[in-house]
Amino acid sequence: MTSGSTRRRMSLAVCGLAYLGAFFAAAYVVQTLYGLHPMIRIVSANLAAIVVLFTFSVAYDNSSLFDPYWSVAPPLIGWFWWVEAVPAVPAARQGLVLLLVCAWAIRLTGNWVRGWEGLGHEDWRYRQIREQTGRSYWLASLVGIHLVPGAIVLLACVPLRASLASGTDPIGWLDAVAAAVMAGAVTLEAVADEQLRRFRTTAAVGTTCDHGLWAYSRHPNYFGETAFWWGLALFGIASGVRTGWVVAGAVTVTVMFVLVSIPMLDRRSVERRPGYAEHMRRVSRLVPWFPAR
């Protein structure tokens, strides 16, 4: 066994320990606050988990430890809402939503594990923040890398409460549409990630992936991710809960990708890939579409 693989296994062990600690901290808070409104309990548990993970990030000087939270937290939040469910919530909808959320979470977390190089590597975006903030980096990390994304995850999971715990409308055609959107999103994201992985194993440095789904969107994996959350929002609407909070998470995730993540990646790609500016002119930013001539 190489020293590199040993370090990676140790890094994954540290990450696993961090998330185990976060889980027990969240569970303790949920139990301690028993009797309060479920939303107060889940917000407090979410905050407790983030504090534990931030502590590990500081201890190991690597904010990338927080990255899996995006995919690890939603199934656990869904489980909490399912436990809190009122009897009238349709069991068929509950089972379908939990199945799709777990399938998404397992695939996305597995993709992160495959690509993570270990504690010796930190996301390039976080390194940029380090350079820009200097001594204030860990404050910036707490707010911008831990608390804000954690809040977005929780907001995006609001439809889980509607579809698993409080919405009582019978299962119908809109549930079928929501399930199709979510399943399609998970499949599209998986295909896009695999196509990109294969491209990177053979492509020369500085070249741009423009094969498969990447010929129709510069960021098909992000399109799949936004579609997943819109599918979950549809489930919330199908459950009969009529409130803007049901779609607020999907809107926030979409805005985050369109206004923050995609511009950052595009700017970096223009700097590192000679033909990327032309690629941007031809290929759709997010929604897959036929390339311009």
C-alpha positions, 0 to 999 in steps of 0.5 A, a space after each residue: 500500500 502506498 503512503 498516498 493511499 494510506 494518507 487518504 484512508 486516514 483522511 477519510 477516517 478523520 472525516 467520518 469521525 467529524 460527521 459522526 460527532 456532528 450527528 451525535 451533537 445534532 441528535 443530542 440537541 433534538 432530544 434536549 429540545 423535545 417539546 419545542 416546535 420541530 423547526 426550532 429543533 431542526 435549526 438548532 440541531 443543524 447549527 450544532 452539527 455545523 459547529 462540530 464540523 467547523 471545529 474539525 475544519 480548524 483543527 485540521 486546517 482544511 475547510 473542505 471537511 465541510 463539503 459532504 454536508 451538502 449531501 449527508 444532511 438532507 437524508 437525516 433531516 428527512 428522517 427527522 421530519 418522517 419521525 415527526 409526521 402526522 398520521 394523515 401524511 400519505 405513506 406512499 409519498 413518504 417512501 418515494 421521497 425518502 428513496 429519491 433523497 437517499 439515492 441522490 445523497 449516496 451518489 453525490 457523497 460517493 462522487 465526493 469520496 472518489 474525487 477527494 484527495 485527502 486532508 492535504 488538499 483544499 478546494 481551490 475556492 477556499 484557498 482563494 478566500 484564504 489569500 483574500 482574507 488573511 488572518 480573518 480567514 477562519 471567520 470568513 470560513 465560519 460564515 461563508 463556507 459553513 454557516 451560509 451553505 448550511 442554512 441553504 441546505 436547511 432551506 432547500 429541505 423545507 419541502 421535506 417537511 411538507 412532503 414527509 410530515 405535514 402535507 396531507 393531500 393524496 398522492 397524485 399526478 404531480 407526485 409522479 412529475 416530481 419523482 420523474 424530475 428528481 430521478 432524471 436529475 440524479 441520473 443526469 448528474 451521475 452521467 455528467 460526473 462520470 463523463 467528466 471523470 473519464 475526460 480528465 483521465 486522458 485529456 491534455 492539461 488546459 483542454 475543455 470537456 465538450 463531449 456528451 452532456 458537456 457539449 450542450 451545457 458548460 455545467 450539466 452537473 449543476 443543472 442536475 443539482 438544481 433540477 433535483 431541488 426543484 423536483 423536491 419543491 414539486 413534491 412539497 407543492 403536491 403535498 398540499 402545502 401552499 407557501 413560498 417557503 416550499 420553493 424558496 430553497 430551490 430558488 436559492 440553490 439556482 441563484 447560488 449556482 447562476 450568480 456565484 458558482 458558475 461565474 467563479 468556475 468560468 473565470 478560472 477556466 478562462 484563465 487556465 484553458 486557452 479555448 474556454 472563452 470560445 467554449 463559453 460563446 458556443 455552449 449554454 451556461 446551465 440548461 442543456 441546449 444545442 451549441 451555437 455555431 
